[in-house]
Amino acid sequence: MGRTLPTTNQLIQQEQTAFANFRRTLRREDQRHFDALFAAARLHTAAISQANHALPFEAVLLAMLVEQQKKIDDLQRRING
């Protein structure tokens, strides 16, 4: 018997595909940022796979936010020396 549940990477891809029309209407520069958000989410597939109670997109958004916060913290450290 095969697996019936999609992998975390498949879930992320499905969510990204669901927003294809949204992405298409963004400016080219913003499309790169949009793609970077989903790439950031892929860095946290293990955490996403453990968020069983959440909707898949909620878990993907949280993973994106973690990466955004890491970048903000890094920039603040650079500014503050």
DRENTORKOL-3810 file (N, C-alpha, C; in nm, 4 decimals):
REM DRENTORKOL-3810
@n.u->0.0829; n.v->-0.1176; n.w->0.0000; ca.u->0.0000; ca.v->0.0000; ca.w->0.0000; c.u->0.0877; c.v->0.1244; c.w->0.0000
@n.u->0.0460; n.v->0.2226; n.w->-0.0744; ca.u->0.1191; ca.v->0.3477; ca.w->-0.0804; c.u->0.0757; c.v->0.4432; c.w->0.0282
@n.u->0.1509; n.v->0.5477; n.w->0.0393; ca.u->0.1185; ca.v->0.6510; ca.w->0.1373; c.u->0.0003; c.v->0.7321; c.w->0.0873
@n.u->-0.0859; n.v->0.7699; n.w->0.1783; ca.u->-0.2037; ca.v->0.8475; ca.w->0.1390; c.u->-0.1900; c.v->0.9945; c.w->0.1745
@n.u->-0.0950; n.v->1.0282; n.w->0.2608; ca.u->-0.0761; ca.v->1.1675; ca.w->0.2999; c.u->0.0351; c.v->1.2298; c.w->0.2171
@n.u->0.0155; n.v->1.3532; n.w->0.1716; ca.u->0.1224; ca.v->1.4192; ca.w->0.0963; c.u->0.2389; c.v->1.4543; c.w->0.1889
@n.u->0.3586; n.v->1.4604; n.w->0.1328; ca.u->0.4749; ca.v->1.5020; ca.w->0.2107; c.u->0.4640; c.v->1.6512; c.w->0.2394
@n.u->0.5453; n.v->1.6975; n.w->0.3309; ca.u->0.5444; ca.v->1.8401; ca.w->0.3642; c.u->0.5831; c.v->1.9232; c.w->0.2428
@n.u->0.6817; n.v->1.8778; n.w->0.1673; ca.u->0.7195; ca.v->1.9517; ca.w->0.0465; c.u->0.6043; c.v->1.9572; c.w->-0.0531
@n.u->0.5289; n.v->1.8495; n.w->-0.0635; ca.u->0.4127; ca.v->1.8496; ca.w->-0.1525; c.u->0.3062; c.v->1.9467; c.w->-0.1026
@n.u->0.2859; n.v->1.9523; n.w->0.0289; ca.u->0.1890; ca.v->2.0473; ca.w->0.0848; c.u->0.2289; c.v->2.1912; c.w->0.0541
@n.u->0.3576; n.v->2.2218; n.w->0.0709; ca.u->0.4057; ca.v->2.3571; ca.w->0.0413; c.u->0.3845; c.v->2.3879; c.w->-0.1061
@n.u->0.4180; n.v->2.2924; n.w->-0.1934; ca.u->0.3991; ca.v->2.3126; ca.w->-0.3371; c.u->0.2516; c.v->2.3331; c.w->-0.3707
@n.u->0.1631; n.v->2.2572; n.w->-0.3077; ca.u->0.0194; ca.v->2.2730; ca.w->-0.3320; c.u->-0.0281; c.v->2.4121; c.w->-0.2912
@n.u->0.0205; n.v->2.4600; n.w->-0.1775; ca.u->-0.0188; ca.v->2.5939; ca.w->-0.1322; c.u->0.0346; c.v->2.7001; c.w->-0.2275
@n.u->0.1577; n.v->2.6840; n.w->-0.2725; ca.u->0.2155; ca.v->2.7801; ca.w->-0.3662; c.u->0.1378; c.v->2.7787; c.w->-0.4972
@n.u->0.1008; n.v->2.6621; n.w->-0.5444; ca.u->0.0231; ca.v->2.6498; ca.w->-0.6677; c.u->-0.1139; c.v->2.7146; c.w->-0.6529
@n.u->-0.1733; n.v->2.7018; n.w->-0.5349; ca.u->-0.3048; ca.v->2.7617; ca.w->-0.5110; c.u->-0.3007; c.v->2.9139; c.w->-0.5240
@n.u->-0.1833; n.v->2.9721; n.w->-0.5037; ca.u->-0.1686; ca.v->3.1169; ca.w->-0.5135; c.u->-0.1039; c.v->3.1601; c.w->-0.6454
@n.u->-0.1076; n.v->3.0740; n.w->-0.7457; ca.u->-0.0438; ca.v->3.1042; ca.w->-0.8743; c.u->-0.1022; c.v->3.2291; c.w->-0.9393
@n.u->-0.2332; n.v->3.2449; n.w->-0.9356; ca.u->-0.2939; ca.v->3.3649; ca.w->-0.9951; c.u->-0.2538; c.v->3.4901; c.w->-0.9193
@n.u->-0.2480; n.v->3.4809; n.w->-0.7881; ca.u->-0.2024; ca.v->3.5926; ca.w->-0.7056; c.u->-0.0601; c.v->3.6306; c.w->-0.7453
@n.u->0.0282; n.v->3.5310; n.w->-0.7552; ca.u->0.1675; ca.v->3.5563; ca.w->-0.7918; c.u->0.1776; c.v->3.6202; c.w->-0.9291
@n.u->0.0983; n.v->3.5694; n.w->-1.0223; ca.u->0.1038; ca.v->3.6180; ca.w->-1.1597; c.u->0.0702; c.v->3.7676; c.w->-1.1684
@n.u->-0.0150; n.v->3.8172; n.w->-1.0792; ca.u->-0.0536; ca.v->3.9585; ca.w->-1.0845; c.u->0.0450; c.v->4.0495; c.w->-1.0119
@n.u->0.1405; n.v->3.9917; n.w->-0.9407; ca.u->0.2420; ca.v->4.0731; ca.w->-0.8743; c.u->0.3426; c.v->4.1260; c.w->-0.9756
@n.u->0.4062; n.v->4.2381; n.w->-0.9406; ca.u->0.5177; ca.v->4.2867; ca.w->-1.0227; c.u->0.6302; c.v->4.1841; c.w->-1.0170
@n.u->0.7140; n.v->4.1842; n.w->-1.1187; ca.u->0.8217; ca.v->4.0851; ca.w->-1.1275; c.u->0.9088; c.v->4.0856; c.w->-1.0009
@n.u->0.9429; n.v->4.2031; n.w->-0.9516; ca.u->1.0241; ca.v->4.2125; ca.w->-0.8297; c.u->0.9515; c.v->4.1478; c.w->-0.7113
@n.u->0.8223; n.v->4.1730; n.w->-0.7015; ca.u->0.7444; ca.v->4.1154; ca.w->-0.5921; c.u->0.7271; c.v->3.9648; c.w->-0.6088
@n.u->0.7263; n.v->3.9164; n.w->-0.7318; ca.u->0.7195; ca.v->3.7718; ca.w->-0.7552; c.u->0.8423; c.v->3.7034; c.w->-0.6963
@n.u->0.9587; n.v->3.7678; n.w->-0.7069; ca.u->1.0811; ca.v->3.7110; ca.w->-0.6486; c.u->1.0690; c.v->3.7025; c.w->-0.4963
@n.u->1.0110; n.v->3.8066; n.w->-0.4357; ca.u->0.9912; ca.v->3.8053; ca.w->-0.2905; c.u->0.8912; c.v->3.6967; c.w->-0.2509
@n.u->0.7858; n.v->3.6844; n.w->-0.3285; ca.u->0.6846; ca.v->3.5809; ca.w->-0.3047; c.u->0.7499; c.v->3.4427; c.w->-0.3089
@n.u->0.8300; n.v->3.4185; n.w->-0.4118; ca.u->0.8990; ca.v->3.2897; ca.w->-0.4247; c.u->0.9950; c.v->3.2665; c.w->-0.3080
@n.u->1.0605; n.v->3.3735; n.w->-0.2633; ca.u->1.1544; ca.v->3.3614; ca.w->-0.1515; c.u->1.0830; c.v->3.3214; c.w->-0.0226
@n.u->0.9601; n.v->3.3676; n.w->-0.0049; ca.u->0.8838; ca.v->3.3292; ca.w->0.1141; c.u->0.8574; c.v->3.1790; c.w->0.1163
@n.u->0.8200; n.v->3.1237; n.w->0.0024; ca.u->0.7954; ca.v->2.9796; ca.w->-0.0020; c.u->0.9262; c.v->2.9018; c.w->0.0105
@n.u->1.0350; n.v->2.9560; n.w->-0.0421; ca.u->1.1652; ca.v->2.8909; ca.w->-0.0236; c.u->1.2023; c.v->2.8904; c.w->0.1244
@n.u->1.1710; n.v->2.9992; n.w->0.1940; ca.u->1.1980; ca.v->3.0067; ca.w->0.3376; c.u->1.1162; c.v->2.9027; c.w->0.4130
@n.u->0.9929; n.v->2.8839; n.w->0.3722; ca.u->0.9079; ca.v->2.7840; ca.w->0.4376; c.u->0.9673; c.v->2.6447; c.w->0.4224
@n.u->1.0294; n.v->2.6180; n.w->0.3085; ca.u->1.0878; ca.v->2.4855; ca.w->0.2850; c.u->1.2055; c.v->2.4561; c.w->0.3783
@n.u->1.2609; n.v->2.5594; n.w->0.4392; ca.u->1.3697; ca.v->2.5390; ca.w->0.5351; c.u->1.3188; c.v->2.4805; c.w->0.6664
@n.u->1.1874; n.v->2.4790; n.w->0.6835; ca.u->1.1282; ca.v->2.4346; ca.w->0.8101; c.u->1.0279; c.v->2.3217; c.w->0.7890
@n.u->1.0588; n.v->2.2318; n.w->0.6978; ca.u->0.9643; ca.v->2.1233; ca.w->0.6681; c.u->0.9397; c.v->2.0334; c.w->0.7892
@n.u->1.0422; n.v->2.0124; n.w->0.8708; ca.u->1.0233; ca.v->1.9266; ca.w->0.9890; c.u->0.9223; c.v->1.9886; c.w->1.0847
@n.u->0.9339; n.v->2.1180; n.w->1.1086; ca.u->0.8404; ca.v->2.1854; ca.w->1.1991; c.u->0.6996; c.v->2.1862; c.w->1.1401
@n.u->0.6898; n.v->2.2115; n.w->1.0109; ca.u->0.5584; ca.v->2.2125; ca.w->0.9455; c.u->0.4925; c.v->2.0756; c.w->0.9591
@n.u->0.5707; n.v->1.9707; n.w->0.9443; ca.u->0.5136; ca.v->1.8356; ca.w->0.9514; c.u->0.4608; c.v->1.8025; c.w->1.0909
@n.u->0.5077; n.v->1.8739; n.w->1.1928; ca.u->0.4621; ca.v->1.8498; ca.w->1.3298; c.u->0.3411; c.v->1.9346; c.w->1.3683
@n.u->0.3004; n.v->2.0259; n.w->1.2821; ca.u->0.1865; ca.v->2.1141; ca.w->1.3105; c.u->0.0577; c.v->2.0478; c.w->1.2637
@n.u->0.0274; n.v->1.9336; n.w->1.3191; ca.u->-0.0873; ca.v->1.8540; ca.w->1.2749; c.u->-0.2210; c.v->1.9224; c.w->1.2966
@n.u->-0.2313; n.v->2.0065; n.w->1.3985; ca.u->-0.3584; ca.v->2.0706; ca.w->1.4300; c.u->-0.3878; c.v->2.1909; c.w->1.3402
@n.u->-0.2859; n.v->2.2422; n.w->1.2745; ca.u->-0.3016; ca.v->2.3622; ca.w->1.1920; c.u->-0.3405; c.v->2.3250; c.w->1.0493
@n.u->-0.4014; n.v->2.4203; n.w->0.9817; ca.u->-0.4212; ca.v->2.4052; ca.w->0.8377; c.u->-0.2837; c.v->2.4107; c.w->0.7730
@n.u->-0.2636; n.v->2.3431; n.w->0.6607; ca.u->-0.1309; ca.v->2.3447; ca.w->0.5985; c.u->-0.0779; c.v->2.4858; c.w->0.5731
@n.u->-0.1643; n.v->2.5752; n.w->0.5265; ca.u->-0.1147; ca.v->2.7093; ca.w->0.4952; c.u->-0.0768; c.v->2.7860; c.w->0.6213
@n.u->-0.1432; n.v->2.7601; n.w->0.7323; ca.u->-0.1058; ca.v->2.8250; ca.w->0.8577; c.u->0.0357; c.v->2.7849; c.w->0.8981
@n.u->0.0676; n.v->2.6586; n.w->0.8850; ca.u->0.2010; ca.v->2.6112; ca.w->0.9197; c.u->0.3059; c.v->2.6692; c.w->0.8253
@n.u->0.2727; n.v->2.6791; n.w->0.6968; ca.u->0.3646; ca.v->2.7381; ca.w->0.5994; c.u->0.3890; c.v->2.8848; c.w->0.6341
@n.u->0.2834; n.v->2.9585; n.w->0.6673; ca.u->0.2986; ca.v->3.0993; ca.w->0.7044; c.u->0.3869; c.v->3.1151; c.w->0.8279
@n.u->0.3683; n.v->3.0297; n.w->0.9269; ca.u->0.4522; ca.v->3.0382; ca.w->1.0462; c.u->0.5989; c.v->3.0137; c.w->1.0122
@n.u->0.6258; n.v->2.9195; n.w->0.9257; ca.u->0.7638; ca.v->2.8940; ca.w->0.8843; c.u->0.8221; c.v->3.0157; c.w->0.8128
@n.u->0.7416; n.v->3.0803; n.w->0.7289; ca.u->0.7861; ca.v->3.2026; ca.w->0.6615; c.u->0.8175; c.v->3.3108; c.w->0.7638
@n.u->0.7312; n.v->3.3248; n.w->0.8637; ca.u->0.7510; ca.v->3.4266; ca.w->0.9664; c.u->0.8772; c.v->3.4016; c.w->1.0477
@n.u->0.9087; n.v->3.2770; n.w->1.0748; ca.u->1.0318; ca.v->3.2454; ca.w->1.1474; c.u->1.1524; c.v->3.2961; c.w->1.0691
@n.u->1.1548; n.v->3.2702; n.w->0.9396; ca.u->1.2673; ca.v->3.3169; ca.w->0.8572; c.u->1.2714; c.v->3.4692; c.w->0.8506
@n.u->1.1560; n.v->3.5333; n.w->0.8390; ca.u->1.1519; ca.v->3.6792; ca.w->0.8375; c.u->1.2071; c.v->3.7349; c.w->0.9689
@n.u->1.1678; n.v->3.6751; n.w->1.0804; ca.u->1.2154; ca.v->3.7226; ca.w->1.2103; c.u->1.3659; c.v->3.7038; c.w->1.2238
@n.u->1.4186; n.v->3.5938; n.w->1.1723; ca.u->1.5630; ca.v->3.5725; ca.w->1.1754; c.u->1.6349; c.v->3.6838; c.w->1.1000
@n.u->1.5815; n.v->3.7230; n.w->0.9846; ca.u->1.6427; ca.v->3.8305; ca.w->0.9062; c.u->1.6340; c.v->3.9632; c.w->0.9793
@n.u->1.5196; n.v->3.9909; n.w->1.0417; ca.u->1.5030; ca.v->4.1147; ca.w->1.1184; c.u->1.6027; c.v->4.1185; c.w->1.2335
@n.u->1.6139; n.v->4.0092; n.w->1.3070; ca.u->1.7077; ca.v->4.0033; ca.w->1.4191; c.u->1.8510; c.v->4.0241; c.w->1.3725
@n.u->1.8879; n.v->3.9640; n.w->1.2601; ca.u->2.0220; ca.v->3.9810; ca.w->1.2051; c.u->2.0478; c.v->4.1270; c.w->1.1689
@n.u->1.9515; n.v->4.1912; n.w->1.1052; ca.u->1.9669; ca.v->4.3326; ca.w->1.0694; c.u->1.9780; c.v->4.4205; c.w->1.1933
@n.u->1.9001; n.v->4.3907; n.w->1.2969; ca.u->1.9086; ca.v->4.4682; ca.w->1.4209; c.u->2.0452; c.v->4.4518; c.w->1.4861
@n.u->2.1001; n.v->4.3308; n.w->1.4839; ca.u->2.2343; ca.v->4.3088; ca.w->1.5390; c.u->2.3379; c.v->4.3892; c.w->1.4615
@n.u->2.3239; n.v->4.3954; n.w->1.3305; ca.u->2.4189; ca.v->4.4717; ca.w->1.2487; c.u->2.4101; c.v->4.6207; c.w->1.2789
@n.u->2.2893; n.v->4.6703; n.w->1.2964; ca.u->2.2700; ca.v->4.8130; ca.w->1.3253; c.u->2.3254; c.v->4.8478; c.w->1.4629
@n.u->2.2988; n.v->4.7628; n.w->1.5603; ca.u->2.3396; ca.v->4.7899; ca.w->1.6985; c.u->2.4851; c.v->4.7545; c.w->1.7261
@n.u->2.5504; n.v->4.6959; n.w->1.6287; ca.u->2.6920; ca.v->4.6641; ca.w->1.6426; c.u->2.7128; c.v->4.5390; c.w->1.7129
END
